[in-house]
Amino acid sequence: MFGHTAGMLRWSFLLTIVVILLYSRSTDSIRWLALGQSNKLWNHAQHCPRTRFERKRYGLAGVQTRLCKRHADLMPIIMKSASQSVMICQQQFKNYRWNCSSVRQVPKLPPDLTKGTREQALVYALSAAAVAHGIAKACSSGTIAYCPCGNAVSGAKFDDYIRKGCSDNVPYGQKVSKEWTKIKKFKAAMRLQQQQQQQQQQKQHYKQQFQRSRYRNRQRVQSQRSYHDDIIYMRENTNVYPYLHKKHKRIFLAPRARMNHHNYRVGRNIINHMLELKCKCHGVSGSCNLKTCWKVLPPLMQVGEMLKKKYSRATEVRWLSGGNSARYSVEPYALVGRVTEDDLVYIRKSPDYCTEDPRVGSIGTQGRTCNATEQSSAGCDSMCCGRGHEIVFEYVISNCRCRYVHCCYVECDRCRELAEKHPPSELALHSTRRSVRCCRSETTVGLCLFACSPGATATDGSERKNGDEPVAVVYSVRLATTFQRSPLLLPLEGLTPLVLLFSSSATAPVAATLLSRFNSERAEPKHEDGLLFESLK
């Protein structure tokens, strides 16, 4: 009976722990970015979450819910900041392997935003900067009634004709951002760390006093009884060494929480260095007899660009484990170099994001559009991860040769233009998809001809009929690393697309030749395989 009761208690305890882990929501995460997807107004305390389910739906912690009820007028600004941070992140990294698409999954967090990577550091810093930026702008625009203007412009040299305008209130924006993103237990850990540092300093001071008193009383302390006399002396003089037997309080703060706190602080403080002075002249004919000056923040996109630079040079850090002082330490230690308060930090290296792997939050780069003219990490060479890329030209129908017709309208012709795209190829070294679209098999020489007769399947997968326009894809050059040759897919003006296979070194001249021959509307399709093959050699 006793064993059964103990087993039930053990299982109930484990169940309680699991429930707490499942439903706990801490502000050390960015689940609150889900507010950017909400359609509610959130301008009144009644709109704030009332139940745990609603809090979980919008990713809010208890502290954030209480802040929503006390200052409901701040919620529309925070919602806009959440939406802007997601949009800017995706805009800036659209040509990179990691394209910030995982932020759209909030309040569910994928592994790339929970493992302590540099991508997680960027998103945390950008979200904190967005809140501080939005609140500071709202104060200067008068959106928040009780929030005054920021610090006035100081003009010691031109005080006689400078009028101080309403600057963006950066300090208040940082304060709101800090309260919104503050991490549970972090303030207590900081306070405890400061107390321990003071205790260590006092301990060193008391040790020095004890050594000096020992030296003065060395006549009393005999060599055979020195250790015993030291113990007696410590017991009798407890004020000299008060922290000898005192047990320190332990507050556990996970390394990722400390990392998030540091990156939150980097995002809040980055706008301090980005204030710009803006002036407006007053006077007859713009003589600027009087001018009004104020400090403004740049658009949030520029703040994101600055954080993007910090992301590229983020520092990998470790928090020392073992010992009380290291356990309470909240400052990171760099593995290489040193860490400043303006550097983004991470504790785990990121994957390469080349292939799809849900375990690490990677969606892969197969089929994504890349920039062929870029040579940096935003170009096709980096994004395609050595798989090569295909160049796709599409016909775009647009108005051209517009002219005025009397009376009274504008008449335009419909012209076809070529738009170039560069999606990465899915052809890998050991891939089974080695055949090119519309080619039945790979050959080592010459020409692979495939005719799309009426009613057959075209190169775009759709069914072709008589009188249909040519397919959208004009040709597709796929650069393969396994075989040093490239297939070219080209639909002619009629219903007969050709698939050509040739060496990669001839890609550019052959493509130019084909475009010049077949881009004209008067061009006739060539069915002579030998003549066409001979002309491309």
Buried (B, 14 or more C-beta within 10 A) or exposed (E): EEEEEEEEEEEEEEEEEEEEEEEEBBBBBBBBBBBBBBEEEBEEEEBBBEEEEEBBBBBBBBBBBEBBBEBBBBBBBBBBBBBBBBBBBBEBBBBBBBBBBBBBEBBEBBBBBBBBBBBBBBBBBBBBBBBBBBBBBBBBEEBBEEBEBBBBBEBEEEEEEBBBBBBBBBBBBBBBBBBBBBBBBBEEBBEBBEEBEEBEEEBEEBEEBBEEEBEEEEEEBEEEEEEEBEEEBBEEBEEBBEEEEEEBEEBEBBBBBBBBBBBBBBBBBBBEEBBEEEBEEEEEEEEEEEBBBBBBBBEBEEBBEBBBEBBEEBBBBEBEEEEBEEBBBBEBBBEEEEBEEEBBBBBBEBBBBBBEBEEBBBBBBBEBBBBBEBEEEBBBBBBBBEBBBBBBBBBEEEEEEEEEEEEEEEEEEEEBEEEEBBBBBBBBEEEEEBEBBBBEEBEEEBBBBBEBEEEEEBBEEEEBEEEEEBBBBBBBBBBBBEBEBBBBBBBBBBBBBBBBBBEBEBBEEBBEEBBEBBBEEEEEBBEEEEEBBEEBE
